[in-house]
Each structure stands twice: as C-alpha cells, then as structure tokens.
Amino acid sequence: MDSILSQTEQRLRELGPAVFDLDGLLEALGQLTDCRGERGRRYELAPLLLLIVLAKLSGEDTPSGIADWIAERTSILRQGLKLTWPRMPHQNTFRRILAFVLEPDELDRVVSLHLTGLPGVGKSRLITFDGKTVRGTISDSKPRGQHLLCAYLSEEGIVLGQVAVDTKENEIVAAPSLLGAIDLRDKIVIGDAMHSQRELSKQIARAEGDFIWLIKENQPSVREEIEFLFAPPTPTPLGNYLPDDFTVYKQTEKGHGRLERRKIIVSSELKDYTRWPFLEQVFRLERERTNLKTGKIEREVVYGLTSLSREEASAKELFGYVRAYWGIENGLHLRRDVTFREDRTRQTRGDQGRVMASLNNLVIGLLRYAGFTNLARTRRLCNSIFNHPNYLAIGPTLT
C-alpha cells in the first residue's frame, strides 16, 4: 500500500492537475446550459466550474472557502489557465452559480459521461445501488431535505448516474429510469431490500445484466421461503435427512478490537419453485461480531437472491459481491459526508445541495481514477502543489 501511495503521489507531483485531464473536463463542462441572461454573464460558466473543481481537489468545500482559495491564487490561476478576467469571482457569485444557474439533471449526465469516458473506466462488473439524503439541505421549508439515488462502480469509485427523488420511499419509482440510462450488459446490480422488486429484476435481466437483492419484510412470501429453506433440517421418520445442494463459504477477521465471523450458505433449490423472475440462487449470510474487550456478541442474519447461477457465482464470489455492496457507504457516501463535509455544509438555497453533491461525485471519481484511495491526504497534497502556473497550463485562453 505504501509503495502504491508513493507512486501515485510522485505522479501527481510530476504532472500536477494534468493527471486529472483538465482539458477534457473543461470541454465537458462547456456542454452545460447556462441559465443566466446575457447581461449577467461576467464570468463564463465552464471556467467558473473548473475553478470550483480545482478548489475542491485542494480541500475546499464551502462557497466561501472556494472563493478564498481562488482569490489567494489569482496570479497563478490567471497565468496557468490563461484567464483574462479583471478579478476573481466573489463567494456570492459561486453561491448563485451553485444554487440557480445549473440544471442538476444535466450536470449529473455530464459528470457521468465525462467519468465513464475516461480510458479504462467500466471494466469492473459490480454496480452498487443506493440512496442518500443530503442533510445540509434540510430546512423548515424542506424538512426531508434532498434525497439522491446513485448507481456506483464501487471498485473504481465512479458514479454512473444520479437522480433526485422526493423521499427515500420514492427510490422505487426513480430506480427504473436511473438504470435505464446505464449500459447493464455484463454488469451485476446489487441493492438493498427496497430495490428488491420483480419488475426491476426483469428490466435488469432484459438489459443483459444480473442482479443481487437483499430480501427483508417488504417481500414476505419470498423471505419466508428462503428462511424455511435454510432452517435447521428435521429428520425423516427413519432418522435420515433429505439431501440438499447447499454450498458454504466462511471467513474470520480480527482487528479494531473485535473478532468477526461471517458465513454464507447458498442454494439453487428455489430456482423453479419461487415465483421470482430470472431467479437462480438464494443465500443466507450470517455475521457474528465479538467485542474482544467486553465479550459482547452481536449477530445478524441477511437473506438474498440473485440471477447469477452457481457456474457464474460461487458462494465465495457471492459473499464478495455482498461485502462490496457496502462499499457505496464507505467509498462514496461516507467520503461525501466526512471528507467533503457534505452534510455539515448548509446548502438550502435553490439546487446548491444537489449541485455540490454532483461536483463531489466528480472530484471523488477524478481522484479515484488517478489511483488515490486516501482522499483526505490527497486533497492536502493537491493543495500544496497546485501553486505553480506550470502545473495549471491547459490550453486556450479562458475569456
């Protein structure tokens, strides 16, 4: 890990922002519709957004912090980006741009198209599917805040798509349109119990993809069938047990003051019995955590089903996919909350909260694509080296 980190740091020191393809990013941002009138355009939209991205790459997350970072580097940015602006924008300009100038759906499409268009992106198979409320958008007029549903390549750190939904419950309504905009061929979509829907399963399978769903009380009949299948066996009148096709994978890990044991049991016996479209296998995942200091034990059982056959996914592989599903929490949502301070930043005006979330997706994708995993440290590193005009020279004059 240290050698990989040092290699990526060295690459960043040698190439500076060029490692993030600012030329291509500026071109992509130039496709966005500017909702301002002609008389209100003192600064062009694409260069403004590029400055915001540079500031966010360097650790700034609020409009005031972004404006201060840019103002402190006025001469460097003018020279490196060939800006002809008489002065840099005020923080209120950035607030208005974020809140009222961009069309959020269009921004999400441009961000996803830019990231997925980078060379080599999209080789991984697993698409994690989950929603998040941007808590910084909660206000008296919007007590539930802005809720966003994302499709995410967790292994690569790339957001394939994002849509806004009215409430968490309405993710079911938004999910088909989000997945319908993504090429699902040879991909595996995994989501929690809310998304375990028959019609969505049909949509994914017909798009030549596969699905893995966690099953809870919202699908009572299927849950009951899976629970019954994995219940402790009862002997026949002769004292024997009926044969089964169960396969098992176990894993034990020790660290952070606890011992964790996990076991997945997989079966294809319900394939032609349960009325779930394209069903191939079902599974039971058991997790046991022991606090090594107190001795307290926590147990959890999760059930699920998948369209992947035994030949396509063994018990070990299914276990890996389910574990990777939680990567959207640690790899995307937790980073946006903690590293990018998304929930702690007040963003209640217009579309500011959603636009900032989209830009966070963009910056996370750029950093992950460049090979970085410790994003907080990388942002500090960017801030320390983005102070030379040679690092920022990217092409034509931005007027």
N, C-alpha and C positions, 0 to 999 in steps of 0.2 A: 504494500500500500504506500509506504514512504517513497519508494522508487517511482511509482506511478505519479504520485503527487508532485515530486520534484521535476519529473519530465514535463508535466502539464504546466507547472509554474515557469519552467525555463522557456517553454514555447510561448507563453503569454509575455514574458519579459522580452523575448526576441521580436515578436510580431505585434504586441500591443493589441488595440482593438481590431486590427486586421484579422485576427483569429475569429472574430465574430461576423465577418463578411458585411461590413457596414455599407459597402456599395449596393449589394443585393438587398439589404434591409431598407436602405433609403429608397430604392426603386419600388419595393413592396409598399412602403408607407405612402409613396406618391400616388398609389391607386385609390386611396381613401377619399371619400367625398367630403369636401369642406363645406360645412353648413353655414358659415359666416357670409355676410354680404360683402360685396367688393370693397366697400369703404371701411370695413372692419378688419381687413387683412393686412396689418402692418408686418406680420411675420408669416411666412409660408408654413403650411401645416406639417409637411413631411420633415423639414429640418427641425421644427419645434419638437416633434415626437422623437426624433433621433437624439436630440439633446436630453430629453427625459430618460430615454433608454440608457444613454451613457451615464447619467447621474445615478440611475438605479443599479447599473452594473457596478458602480462605485460605492454603493451602500446607502443612498438616499431614498426615502420612501414617502415623504410628505411634500406637498407643493412648495412650502417654504424652504425645506431642506434642499429640494431640487433646484430652486431658484438661486439659493445661496451658493450651492456647489458650482453652478454655471457662471454666476457673477464673479466668483473668485478665480475663474479660469478664462476670463473674457478674451485676453490676448491670445492665449493658447488655442482656444476654440476658433477664434476668428482666423488665425493663421492656418491651423491644421485642417479646418473644414472649409476654408476659403469663404467665410461669411462676410457679407458686405453690410450687415446691419449696423446702424449707428450705436445701438446699445442692446444689451441682452434683455429678454422679457422679464417683467415683474412677476412675482409669485401669483398675483391675481390673474395675470394672463394665463398662466398654467392652470389655475383653478377653472377658469372659464372654458379652456380647451378641453379639459378632462370632463367637465360637467355637461357642457351644452353643444359642443361643436362636432363631436364624432357620432356616427351611427354605430351603436355597440355590436349589432349582429354583423355588420360589415367588417368591423375591426376584428372580431373573432375569426371570421373567414380568412382575412388577410394574414393574421398571425399564424393560423393553422397551415395555410398554403405555403407561407414562407418556411416554416419549420419543417414541414413534410417534404418540401422541395430541396432541402439540403442533401448533398450527396451521402448516400448510405443510410438515410433515415428510413425506418419502416421495415427493417429486417426482422425485428422481433415479432412474435405472434400474439402475445397476450395484451388485450385491451381491457383495462380496468374501468369500471363504470360506476360513478358515484356522484353525489351532490354535496354542496357546501353552502351554508349561509354566511354571507359577508357581514359579520356582526357590527362593523363600523358603519354600516348603512342603516342600522336600526334607529328610528326616530319616533316622535309622537304621531306623525302622520303615516309612518310606515313601521308599525310595531314589530312586524315579522322580518323586516329588512329585505335585502336582495338575496335570493337563493339561485345558485348556479349549478347546472348539471354538466359534468365533464366526462369525456372519453379520453383515456390517457394511456400512452405506451409507457408503462411503469419502468421497464428495463432501460429505456432510452431517455426518459424524462421529458417526453414530447406530448403536448396536448393536441389531440387530433380534432377536437371540436368542443364547443361550449355553448350552451343555450341558457337563457334565463327562464325560470319558472315562477309562478305566483307563490306557491308554497311547496314544502317538501313533498306533500302528498301528490302534487301535480307532476312530479317527476315521471309518473306512469304515462301521462299524456304527452310529455315532451320527448320521452325516450325514442319512440319510433322515428321522429323527424331527425333527431341527432344522429342515430345510427344509419338512417337512410342516406345521409350525406357522406358516409365513410365507406371506403372500399373494404369490405369484410372478407374478401377471398383469402382463404388460408389463415384467417385470424381466429382467435378464441376470445369471446366476450365473456367477462365474468362480472357478476354484480350481486348485491345483497338480496334479501328476501323481497324487498319492494319491487324489484325488477323481474322477479321470477314469474313471468306471465306467459301464457300459452301463445298468444298472438305474436309477442316479441320473439319468442323462440322460433316460431315459423318464419318470421321475417329474416332472422339471422341465418337460419339453415338455407332458405331460398336464395340468400345472397352468397352462398357457398362458404359460410363461416360456421363456427361451432360456438356452443355456449356452455357455461358452468354457472349454475344458480345455487345460492344458499336458500334453503327452504325452512320457513317458520310457520307461524299460525295463520298467515294470510292464505296459505294453501293447505287447509286442514286435511283433506282427503289424501293428498299425496304425502303429506308429513306423516299421517297415521300409517300409511302403507310402508313407508321407509322405516319408521320406528319398529313396526311389527316384524319386518324382515330381519332387523338386526337385534331383536330382543333375544335374551338368553334362550337357547333351544330347550325344548321339552322332550323327554324320551318317548319313544313309541311304547305300546303295551308290552313289547318284548324286551324293552330296556335299551333299544338301539336309538341312534339319532339319524335323522334324514340327512343325506349329503347336501352340501352347498358348494357354491363356486367362489366363496369369499377369498379375496387376497388382502394381505395386511402389510402395512409399512409402519415402522416405529422410528422415533427419533428422540434423543435425550440431549439436552443442553444445560450447561451450568454456567452461570455468570450473573453479575449485578445482584449478588446476594440471594439468588434463588435457583432452584432446580426445576426444570420444565421438561415434562414428558408429554409426547404427542403420539397419537396413533390414529391411522386412517384405515378403515375397513371398506372395501369396495366390492360391489356385486353387479352383475348384469341380469339377475334373475327377474327383475321387474320390467325388462325391456318390452316384452309382449303382453304384459299384464296391466301396468299403469297407463292410464289414458293421458299421456303427455307427449306432444308431438316430437318426433325425432329423438326420443329418449334411448340411450344406450346403457348408461351405468348410473347407479346411485351410490352414495357413500355416507359414512358416519365418521366424523372427526372428533376425537376426544383429546382434551387438553387438561393437564394437571400441573399446577404450579405450587411449589413448596417454598415458603419463606425459610431460608436456612437459619435465620436468627431466631424467629419466633416459633417455627414449626408449623405455622398456619398453612393449610392446604386449600387451594381453590380449584374447583373442577368445572369444566364447561364441555358441553356436547353440541356439535353443529351437524346438521344434516344437509345433504345437497344432491343434485342430479346434474347430468351432463349428456351432451350429444356425442361426446368422444367415446369411441369403442375401446375395448380392452387393448386392441392392437395399436390404437392411436395414443392411448394414455394409460400407463400402468398406475398402480396405487402410489408409487413413489412420485411419478410425474404429476398426478392429480394433487397430491399433497403440496408439491412445489408451486403449482398454479394457485391454490387457495392461499398459501402463505404470501405469494407475490401480490395477491389482491389487496392485502393490507398495505401494500406499497403506495397506493394512491393517498393514504392518510399520511404516511411518513415522508414520501417523496414529493408530494405536491401540496396537500392541504396544510400539513404541519409546517412546511417551509414557507408557504404564503403567510401563515399565522405568526410564526416565530421569527424567521429570518427576515421576512419582508414586512412584518408588523401590520399585516392587513387588517386584522380585527381590532387593533388598538388605534388605528388611524381613523379619525372622524371623517366620513365621506357621505354626507346626507344630501348634498346638492345635486340635482339632475341625475346624470348617469355616471358620476365620478367613481362610485364604488365599483361598478361593473367594469368600467374602462380601466381602472387601476388594476383590477384582478386580471384582465386580459393582458395588460402590459407585464404583470408579474409572471403570467404563464410564458410570455415571450422571453423574458430575461432568464427564467429558470431553464427554458429549453435551450437558449443560446449557451448558457454556462454548462449544462449537462452535455450538450453536443460537443463542446470544446474539451470535454474529458474531466471536468471537475465534479466532485461529489460533496466536498465541504464548501458549501456556497457562501457561508458567512466569512470564512477565511479568504476565499477567492475574491469576494467583493472588497475586502480590505486591501488585498493585493492590487486589484484594479485601481483603487483609489490612489495607491502610492505610485503607480507607474503611468497613469493617464495624465501626466503633467508635462508632456513634451510634444510640440507640434508635429514632429516626425511620426509619432505614433498615430496621429489622427488624420493625416492626409489621405483622402479617399476619392478624390475625383473632381468633378466640375464645381464651379462657383455656385454657392447657395445664396440666391438673392432674395 
